[in-house]
Amino acid sequence: MVNKGKHTHQKEYWLVCYDINDDRRRSRIASLLEAHGRRVNYSVFELLLSLDNMTRLKRVLLARLRPETDRLHFYPLCLKDFCKAERHGLPYGSEETETICSV
C-alpha cells in the first residue's frame, strides 16, 4: 500500500469530538480517547498520534459508532494551527502543549 509521501511514524495533531447517545458506548469511546490523548472538554480530545496509530484508533472508534444516533468528528491540525489555539481557564495538568509549541 502506497502512503503518498506521508511518514507513517510522523505524529500529527487531531481534535476529536463526539456526541454519543448511549451512556455505555460513550464511556467506552471516551476511555479509548483518554488512553491516546487528553480530554479538553467533556466530549472533546486533543491527540498527538502517528498516522498508523490514528488509523487504528479511528477503525476501533468507528466500529463502536451507531451512525443513526451518534456523531464522531476528526479534525486534523497542523502544528502551526495547534500552537495558535488559545486555551483559557483551568490547566490540563500538563505542560506538554507549551513544550511542543516552544520548539
N, C-alpha and C positions, 0 to 999 in steps of 0.2 A: 504494500500500500504506500503510495507516494504522499508525502505530507506538505507539498507545495512550499518548501523552504522554511517552514517553522521548525524550530528545535523543540522536540517533544519534552525535553527536560528543562527548558527555559520556563521560569514561572511567570504567570500572568495574574493580574488582579481581576476579581469578579465581585459584583454586587448581586446577591441572590435574595429575592423576595418571594414570599408565598402568601396565599390565602387558602387555607385548607379547612374544609368544612367539618371533618371528623376529628374529634379530640385525640383519638389513638394514633391515627395517621399523622396528624400534625405534630404530636410528640415524637414520633419516630423520625420524621423528616427534620425536625429541629435538632434532635440528638445527632443525626448524621452531619448536619451542617456545623454544629458546635465542635464536632470532632475534627473538622477540616478548616475552621476559621473562627471568627469571633462575631458574636451577636452584637449588633449596634442598635437594634430596636427589637421589639417583640417578634417581628416576622421578617427582619432584615439582617443579612450577614455579609461581612466582608471576608473574602477568601483570597489567598495567595497560593496558587497551585500550578504545577506543571500541566501542560496540555493533556498529557496521558492521564494524570490523576483527575483532572476536571472532567474529562470524557467518561472515565469510570464512574465518578460521583454522579454525573448527570444521568447516566444509564440507570443507576440504582434509584435515584430520586424519581425519575420519570416512571419507573416500574411501579412505584407506590402511589402515583398520582391518579386521581379519578377526574378525567377531563370534563365530565358533565357537571361537576360541582366544585372543582379545585382550580387554583391558578398557581403557576410557578414561573418566575421570570429570572433570566440570567442576563446580566448586563456586563459585558467585558469593559474594563477600564485600562487605559494606558497609564504608565507610571506618572506622567506629567499631570493628567487629569485627576488621578487618585490623590496626588500630593496637593492639588489645588483645593480639594474638598475642605470645607470649613466644618469643624467639629466643636460644638459648644456644650457646656453643661458638664455633667458627671464624666469623669475619665473612664476608660475601659479597663483599667487595671494593668495596662502595658504601655511601654514607651515605644513599642515596635514601629508604629506609624511614623513617629518623629525620627527614629533611627533610619528607616528606609528612605524617607524623603530628604534627609540631610546629606545623603551620599551624592 
